[in-house]
Amino acid sequence: MTAVIFLLKAAIWIWRFDRMYKQSMNIVKGVGLGIAAGAAVAAVSSKMMKGKKSAKARAKEMRKNTAKAVHTMGQLIDGVEHILK
């Protein structure tokens, strides 16, 4: 009887750790997306404030920089995800 109780407690502990792991990954992804959005807004606003180029050239450069920022944030999130595993 005590072996069954011990196995039940062990299963509950494993289940709790699994749930905590999944929740922490969701939090990390949410934080990463928030940082990526903030970086994109900062890049767009700084380019708009500085630019003496034509609007078309600025828009193309902003899209390129934003794509780079989003790609970098994706790599950062993947790196943090691998660290937590």
N, C-alpha and C positions, 0 to 999 in steps of 0.2 A: 504494500500500500504506500509506503514512504517513497519507493522508487517511482511510482506513478505520479505522485505529487511533485517529486523532484523534476521529472521529465516535463510536467506541465508548467512548472515555474521556468524551466530553461526555455521552453517554447515561447512563453510570454515575453521573456527577456529578449530573445532573438527577434520576435515580432516588433517589440518596442524600438530596438536599434534600427531595424529596417525602416520603420515609419519615420524616425528621426532623420535618417540619412536622406530619404526621399524629400522630406520637408526642407532640409538644409539645401539640397540641390535646387529646389524651386526658389528659395530665397536668393541664392547666388545668381540664378538666371534673371530674376527680377531686378536685382541690383545692377547687374551687367547691362540689361536693357535700358535702365534709367540713365546709367552713365553714358551709354551710346547715344541716347536721345539728347542728352545735355551737350555732348561733344559736337553732335551734328548742328544743334542750334547755335552753339558758340562759333563754329566754323562759318556757318552761313552769315551770322550777324557781323562777324569781324570782316568778312569779305565785302559785305554790303557797305560797311562804314569806310573802308579804305579805298575802294576801287575808283580808278580813273579810266578804266577800260570800258569798252562798250558793254551793254547789258548782256548780249549774247555770249561774249567771251567770259564774262564773270559767271554766268549761269553754268557754262560748260566746266569751268574750273571748280566751281562749288560742287557740282555733281561728282566730279572726280575725287575731290578731297573728302566729300561725305562718304563715298563708297570705300575709300581707303580707311576712314575712321571706323565704319561699320565692320569691315573685314578684320581690323585689328582688335576690336572689342569681341568679335566672335572667337578669335584665337585666344584672347585673355580668358573668356568664360570657359572655353574648352580646357585651358591649362589649369584653372582653379578646380574644374570638375575632376580632372585626373588627380590633382593633389588630394582632394577629399575622398577619393576611392580607396 
